Amino acid sequence: MIRHKIAALIALCSIAQVIAAAPSGNSLRTVAEQSGNKRTGRYEEVERLCPAFQQQWPQQVRCFEFGRTPEGRPMLALAASADGTLDPAAARRAGRPIVLMQGGIHAGEIDGKDAGFLALREMLEGSLAKDALKTATLVFVPVLNVDGHERFGRWNRPNQVGPEEMGWRVTSQNLNLNRDYVKADAPEMQAMLRLLGEWDPILYVDLHVTDGAKFEHDISYSVSPTLAGREPIRQAGVALRDELMKRAAAKGSLPVDFYPSFIKDDDPSTGFAVSVGPKRFSQEYWASRNRLGVLVETHSWKDYPTRVRITHHTIISLMEMAARDGKQWLAAAQAADREAASRGGATVALTYKNTPHVKTIDFRGYEYERVPSAVSGALLTRYNDKRPQIWRIPLRDEVTPDITVTAPRGGYLVPASHARVVADKLTLHGIEFRTLAQGQTGAEVEVFRASNAQPASSTFEGRSLFSVEGDWSKEKQDIAAGALFVPIAQPKSELAMVLLEPRDPDSLVSWGYFAAAFERKEYMEAYVAEEVAEQMLKQDPALRREFERHLEDPKFAADPNARLDFFYKRHSSWDERYNLYPVFRVADAPR
């Protein structure tokens, strides 16, 4: 605790020194503004502007550091509010809607930083959305991936038009932060999760630039939850998405309300599909916490001035909507929290898939042809962006649950052997749990024994992914003191299930945290197994008949190891923990 207080004082002193050093006449115009949006500034500009905004509006803006990157750079944010509600506790007491917007999670996609500083200045000056900050508090993170931002170069985004130079997609540890929301390996993500936990924004906005094909549409909005989720907050998400689309169109944009990625890469004729993505993505993660998430993607083939203008309009629109509807959003989130806390025993969808339903849409693309490539040997798409063309293409517009589970009635038990690593993750995500002071002998639990467990052939985001097959069944297990109990009766029950249900694609199992549980550690030598098998066949006629039935399978009969394992798995020396997932489910909360 003392260490954290000292670190906080050092951070505050650092900010205060920068503020004191900032010249009073310092310009609040960004490099982007000064260059006509041809260039974007280096991170030193954020370090200059953040305290300069606070100096200019000391009662309405607070500049603060919320973390440090692996290369030691400060992660800065600005809190802005017309009435001086500049800390999360005060905002909660006032029942005030909080909007958190971030730029540069992929640092080459830097529209959000430049558009955000411009929009914030205009709101503070009162020239645009002048009443928004009277009702809502904005927390603005200009650049989340700071180290990536400083890996500056002209060709970091070869499929993007401007700015002249930009940062790099991933962090200095080569991690993609927009795949890290659940596993939270990166220090930057850990800092962001703490920031989100402290402020609990009703609306979380992630500002990006999309890759992909050439077409006329200039921005996409992926709002969560809209396709799935608890009704109170899902309805709020649908209304937000629909109005955001209308506002963008009124400003001259051509928005779409889904992520425009072709079903088959580089082939426009295959069309698009709506989806409910895994929780590793920003907007899906925040929706799992019963709040509203918006992924904003300007189109990379539009020039930088156009993209900054569109992002700026989006920021202003969202702040105006938050000021008007934020109280209703908060009420919907609170209702969703209550509903989430009562989901014990309910059927829960972990993943979704598209139904067969397809509709044909008019999509504003360009004339194109598919021709053989002399380079790759594959078919390639050549676009003629001088000749707009309406594409009549399919959209798979419905989803249905895919992997489903029944939520435990009580919650999850994490044995003491794995309590520390799980507790660290639960704490980062703000999930409730408690440590058991006393152990239990022969506790009635549900266990998950994998019938098949396979690591992926290569790593992803620095981890060896794991896939498991199997199901929960009832057993009795001894639970040692120091185990964790994670109740299902809590607002973040969905996120708890994401982490702890082994078949969720973002579970700790899927990210490889429990890989050792699925590794065989003990063996019986073949010559010993032969002797043991002979004895077992003599002593157990039922076992002999079962073995003979297995021999009818030619594959089994031809596999000496499988034949010996048949007996080893039924012997008392077999490791009963092999393929046992080291997290249990219980129907009742332990004492």
N, C-alpha and C positions, 0 to 999 in steps of 0.2 A: 504493500500500500504506500509506504514512504517513498519507495523507488518511483512509483507512478506519479506521486505528487511532485517530486523533484523534476521528473521529465516534463510534466505539464508546466511547471514554473519556468523551466529553460525555454520551452516553446513560446510561452507568453512573452518572456523577455526578448526573445529573438524577433517576434513580430513587432513588439513595441519599439525596438531599436530601428527596425526598417521604417516604421511609421515616422519616427522622429527625424530620420535622415531624409525622408522624402521631401523635395522642394515644394513649397506651397503652390507654385504656379505650374506644377507638373501636369502635362497634358494627359487626358484620359482617352485620347484617341489611339486606337491600336495601329500597329504596322499595316494591318490589312486595310483599315480605313484610309490611312495616309497614302497607300499605294494603289488605291482603286481596286482593292481585293486581288491584286496580282501576287502579293506575297503574304506570308504569315510570320509572326514574330517567333523568336526563340523563347525558351521558358523563362529567361530573365525578364521578359515582358510581363509574364504573369506575376513574378516576384515583385515587380515594380507597381503594376496596376492594382493588385490586391490591397496593399496598404494605402495606396493613393486614393482608392475609392473610400476607404474608411476615413481617411483624412478629410476628404471633401464632404462626406456625409457622416460625421461621427455619431449621430443619433440614430441613423437609419442603416448603417452598414457595419458589420464586424468581419474583419479578415482574420482567419485562424488557420493554423497547421493541424492536420488530423492524422499525419503519418509521415514516415520516411521511406524512400525507395531503397532497393538493395544497393544502389550506387550513392546513397546518402543525400538525395535531393528532397527538399520539403514538398509535401503534398498539401496544397493550399485550397481553401474554400472561402467563399463569401456568403454570409447570411445577410439578407436584406429585408427590411420591414419598415413601413412608414411610421409605425407607432413605437418602434424600438424593441419589438419582441424578437430578440436576437439570440435566444438560447432555447434549447428544446424543452426544458422544464417550464419556462414561462409560456411557451406556445401551447403546451398541454394544458396548463392551468386555464388559459384563455379559450380553450377549445378551438384553436386557430388552425386552419388547413396549412400544411407544409408541403411545398413542392421542392423536390431535389432534382436538379438537372445536371448532367455531366457531359463534358466533351472529351474527346481524345482517349477513350478506352482502347481504340485502335488509333494510335497517334498520327498515322498518316491521313486519317479521315478527320480533319481538324476543323470542319465547318462550325461545330458547336462552340468552340472557344471564341472565335471571332464574332460570330452572331450573338453569342451570349453576353459578351462584354458590351456590345452595342445596345442590345435590348435592355440590359440592366441599367445602363446609363440613361437611356430614354425614359424608363419607368421612374427612376429617381428624379430626373429633371421634370417629369410630368408631361413630356411631349407625346408619349404613347402609353396606353394602358395605365393612365395616371392614378386610377383608383385601385389597381390590382394589389399593390403592396399595402394598402390600408386594411385589407381583409386577409390576405394570404402572406405567409413568409416564404421567401425563396432562398434555398441553399444552392449555390452555384459552384460546381467543381469544374474549372476551365479545362484541366487536363488530368485525367486519371492515370494514364500510362506515361508518367513523366520521363522516365529513362528512355522509353521508346521515342518520345517526342524529340529528345536530344540526339537521337541517331538520325541526323538530318541529312537529306540528300535530294537531288533533282529527280532521280528515277526510282524512288522508293515505291511509287504507285504508278507503274507504266500504263495502267488502264484507267487513269484518272486525269481529268483536265484541270490542272492547277491545284493549289498555288505553285509558284515556281519551284519551291523546295518544301519538303514536308518531312515529318517523322516516320517512324517504323511501326509496323502493325503490332508487334509483340514486345514484351518487356526485356530488360537486360538479362533475365534468366530464361529467355525464349519461351515464355508462357503467354498464351492468349487469354487475357483477362475475361473476355466474354465466353469462356468455357469453364471458368473457375468459380462460379458463384456458390456451388455446393461443396466441392472438395476444398476450396479456399486454401490452396497451397501457396499462392503468391503473397508476399508481404503487402503489396498494394491492395489485394482483395481483402485481406484481413483488416486493413485499415478502413476500407470502404464498408465492410459489414459492421464494424464498430460504429461508423458514422451513421449508417442506416438504422442501427439499433438505438442509438441515442436520439435521433430526430424522428424516427418512425414516420416518414413522409407519406401522406395519403396518395401522392402521385410521384412516381419515379420515372424520369425521362432520360433516355439514353440516345445521344445524338451521334449518328453514323453517316457514312457514305457507302452505298451498295456497289458491288461489282456486278458483272454480268453483261447481258446482251445490250445492243443499241436499240433504243426505242424513244418515243416522245415523252412518255410519262416521266415526271421530274422528281417525284417523292413518293415514298410508301410509308404507311403507318401500320404497325403491327401492335394492336392494343390487346392487353391481357388483363383480366379474363374476358373473353367474348364468346368463345366456342364451348367452353366448359367452365366449371367452377360453381361456387355457391351463388344462388340466384340474386341476393341483394347486391353483391358487388359485381356480378356478371352483367346485370341490367345497367348498372352505372357505366361499365366498360363499353357496352354497345352504344349507349347514348353519347358518351365522350367521342368514340370513334366516328360516329355518324356526323356529329357536329364539326369535328375537326376536318373531315373530308369536305363538308360544305364551305367552311371558312377558307380552306386552301384553294378550292375551286373559285371562290369569289375573288381571291387575290390573283387569279390568272394561272394557277398551277393546274397540273394534270395528275392528281393524286390517285393512288390505288390503296386499297385497304387490306392487302396481303403482301407477303414477301415475294417479289417477282423473280423467282428462280425456276427455270424450266425443269419439268419432271425428268427429262433426259438432257443432260448438259449440252449446250450449244445447238439445240434443235428446237426452234420456236414452235414447230408444228405439234410438239408434244404437250404444250400448254403448261398450266400451273396447277398447284394444289394448295388449299388452305391447310393449316396444320396447328396442332397443339404441341409445341416443342418441349424438349426436356428442360429441367429446371436449372441447367448449367447456364442458360441464357438470361440476361438481365430482366427482361419484362416477364418472362415465365417464372423466374425465381420470385420476383416481387409479388406476382399474383398468388403464388403458393402461400404467401403470408397475408392473404386476404386484403391486398391493397391493389392499386391500379398501376400498371407498368406500360410504358409506351416506348417502342423501338422506332426511332425516326431514321429513315434512310433516304437521303437525297441521292440522285442518280449521278454516278461518277463521270458520265460523258457530258454532263452539263458543265459549263465553265464555272470557275470559282465565284465570280461575282453573282451569278445566278443562284448557285447553291447557298451562299451565305444569305442572300436575300430571302430565299424560301425558308431556310432554317430560322432566320430572324422572325419572319411572319408566324412560323409555328410556335416559337417560344412565346411571343406576345399573345397568340390565340389561347394557348394552354394556360397562361397566367390569368387572362381575363375569365376563362371558364372556371378556373380554380377559385377565383374571387367570388364568382356568382354561385357556383355549385358545390364548392368545397365542403360546406356544412352537410349537405346531402350525401356527399361521398363518404364523409366521416361516419354518418349514421349507418350507411350501407356496410361499411367496413366493420363497425361494431356489431351489427346484426350477423355478418358473416363469421366474426370471431365467436359469437355465442353458438352459432350452428356448428362450427368446426369443433367446438369443445364437447359436443354431444354425439360424435360420430362413432363411438365404440360399438362394435358389432355390425356396422353398416358395410355395404359393398362399396369399395373405393377403386376407381380407375387409376392405375399408375401411368399407363400410356394410352394413346389414341391412334387410330388409323383412319384412313379415308374409306368411306363407303363407296359402292360402285356408282353412286349418283354423279353425273357430269352435266354441266350446262355449257353452252357455247357463249363466249363473250366476244365483244368487239374490243380489241386491244390496239392502241395506237403505236404501231411499230414503224419500221421502214422496209422498203423493198429489199429483198435479200435473195440469195441463191445458195444452194448447197452444192459444192464442187469438190472433187478429189484434190487433196493437198500433195504437192510435189515434195514437201518437206516431211510431214509426218506420215503420209500415206493414208490418212483418215479423211473422212468427209469434213470439210470446214464450211463455216457460214461467212459469206461476204455480204456486208450491209452497204446499202447506198443511202447515206443519211441526208441526201439532197432530195429524196423522193419518199415522203411519208406514205404509209400504207396501213389500212385497217386490217389487222389480223383477225380472222374468225377462228378462234382456237378454244380448246376445251379448258374448263376450270373444274377441278374436282372440289366441290364446295361444301361437302359434309364430312363430319368425323363421327366416329363411334368408339366406345371403349375397346381397347385391345387387351392388355394385361390388367386383370382385376384381382383384388384380394379382399378378404374380409378383415376389417380393422379389428385389432384385439379389443376386448371389452375393458380390460384394465390398462394395459400398456406393455412396455418392453423392459426386460431385465438384461443388463449388460454385466456379465461376470467381472469380478474384481481384476482378473488377468488382463482385461481389455478396457477397463474403466477409464484410465487416464486419457488415452488417445480419443475415445469417444466423448468424454467430458469436454475436452478442448474444442471439438467441433460443435457440440451442442451449445456451449457457452458462446461461441462466435455467432451462432445463428439465433441466439436468444430463446432457445427451446428449454422448457422447464424440465428439471430432473432433481432427484435427491439421492444421496448416498445412504445405503442401508448400514446401520450400526451393528445389526445382528445377522448372523447367517441363518439359513434354513436347510434342514435335512429332508430329502425326499419331497421337495416342492413340486406341486402339479403345474406343469408348464407346457407350452407348445414349443417344439423344436423344429428346425429346418435342416433336414439331411439332404445334401445334394445328391441326386442320382447321376448327375453329370456336371463337371466343373472344368471349364477350359479357359486358359489365358489366351488373349489375342496374339496374333503372330508378330505384331510390332507394337511399340509404345504409342501412346496418344497423350499429348500434354504432359509428358514426362512420367507417365504411369503405364503400367501393364494392365490393361483392362481385363476384367474377368467376367465371364458369363456363367450362370448357374441354372440348372434345372432342378426341380424338386417341389416339395410342398410342405406345409406345416402339419405336424401330427402331435398327439399328446404323449407325454412321457413324464417321468419323475426325475428330477435332477437336484443335486446338492448345490446350494447357493451360498458362497462364502460371504462373510462380512466385507464391506467395501464395494459390493456390487452397486450398480446404478439402477434406479427405477425411473423410467420415462413415462409419465402418464399420458394416455391418449386424450384425456379430458383437459385439453388446453387449446387456446386459439391457434397455435402453430402445429396442430396435429398433422396436417397434410405434409408439412416440411419434415416433421419427425418421421413420417412414413417414407418419404423420399430417401432419407438417410439410412433407415433401418430395415426397410423391406428389401431383401436381397435381390429381387428381380427387377427393381427399379433401375433404369439405365444410369441414374446418378447416385445410386446407393454407395455406401462405403465399400460394400462387397464389389460392386461393379468397377469402382476406381482402384481396386486391388489392395485395399487396406487389410483384408483378412486372408490374403493369398495363402499364408502358411497353414490355415485351417484345412485347406484342400490339397495339401501335400502329404503323401504317404511317407512316414518316418521309420516304421519298423517292418521287418520282413521275417519270413520263415524260410530257411534254406530248403532247397528242393528235396534233398534226401530226407530231411526231417519231415517235410510236408507229406512225402510219400508214406512214411511210417505212421504218421498221425492219421492220414486218410484211411489207411488199411484198418487201423483200430476202430475208427469211427464207423466204417462200413460194417464191421463185425458186430458192434454194440448197438447199432440203431437201424433196424429194418426200414423204418419210414424214410430215413435219410438215404438209404440205398435206393429205394424206389424213386425218390426225387432226383437223385444223381442219374439214374437210368433214363428218366424222362428228359433230362437236359442233354443226354448223349444222342437223343434223336435229332438234335440241332447239329447239322454238319459243321457249322462254324465253330461251335463249342467243342464238339468232339475232336476237331483237328487242332485245337489250341491247348498245348500242355499247361501253360501258365494259367489259363482260365479254369482248367480242370482242377489244378491244385488250389487255386484261390477259392473255388467252391467250398472246399473243406476249411481252409484257413479262416474265411469270413464267418464260419459257424463255430470256430474254436474259441475257447475262453481267452486266448492270447491276442485275439483280434483287437485292434485299437478302436474302441467305440467312439472316439472323438474324430476319427478320420471322416472328412466331409461333413462334419457337424458345424454349422454356422454358430459362432460364439455369441449369439444374442438370442434370447428367448422371449416368448410372449406369455402374458398371464391374463387371466380373466378378472382377477381382483388385485387391488393395490396391496402390496405386502406391508406388514406392520413395521 
